[in-house]
């Protein structure tokens, strides 16, 4: 995108380098949603006042494009998008209607809650990093540190105070490990339905369907084992070996693929998914996803 340098300058920001890889743009959102939805209150906030199960890909595409404008846009663009999201978050609050794991019916949720904000942000960061390191290349310790500090800046744009987030990459990893082993992790029936649909049933034109099996397998293999288990997703030894071969092949391919192919915005892919979903539902695509 053009304009004054943004919060994450080209050639400086590790976050921009990671999210500039098209394979990250294609995969990280589905993985992040599966992880985010393991927190029942976060899932309630994500689906409040939306079309939810009816048209999830329009929402996913819109969210992904919002994040790209923040990652790649000027400071003015990022501030504008972040202000819009913060205003939306102020209106997202309520109570869950049914018990969900350790949370009784009537438990409150709010999109501005620090615990939920941090979990949503951390799942995005964890997913982008996992996809990049699996399929592009590993990062050094200092690059990982810079990547997390970039993500803390994203959190600040959305209303999370810097001191409310882990102060280092090591702290971020401890936070993720604790969350992924916490008894509060629980996948509701609705979260399972939406998560599996979004992750493994992308609406794409027929000519792109042969690649969908590879995308689905890449998302499945990139998930933490406890998240796979929470959704009832199997993961056998042959699958693990096939995934390792896939990751090795994609890493090798990344080294010889022209930069114009492997790097850049994935907005066109997001729009294609949203348009295909709209056609399947007999709807006119929303202007925000065109």
Number of C-alpha atoms within 10 A of each C-alpha: 12 8 10 12 14 20 20 22 17 15 8 10 17 23 25 20 19 23 26 21 23 20 22 23 25 19 20 25 22 24 28 23 23 28 28 26 27 23 23 25 23 21 23 23 24 21 17 17 11 12 12 16 15 10 16 19 26 24 18 19 25 19 15 20 21 19 17 20 21 24 26 25 23 20 18 15 18 22 18 14 18 22 15 13 16 15 12 12 19 12 13 17 17 16 15 18 12 12 13 19 15 12 16 13 13 12 16 15 20 22 23 21 16 15 15 20 20 20 19 22 19 25 21 21 23 19 24 23 22 19 26 25 16 19 23 23 18 14 15 9 11 10 15 18 17 18 21 26 21 20 20 25 16 23 21 16 19 21 18 20 14 14 9 14 24 18 14 15 18 14 13 18 15 13 16 16 12 11 15 17 11 10 10 15 21 21 24 20 11 15 24 18 13 20 26 16 17 21 21 16 13 19 21 17 12 8 7 10 13 9 10 15 13 13 17 17 16 20 22 23 20 19 18 15 14 14 22 17 12 16 19 11 13 10 13 9 8 9 14 12 11 14 19 16 12 18 21 16 13 17 18 14 14 19 12 9 12 10 12 8 10 18 19 17 19 20 21 13 15 22 22 17 20 27 24 20 22 18 12 10 12 9 11 10 17 13 6 11 21 14
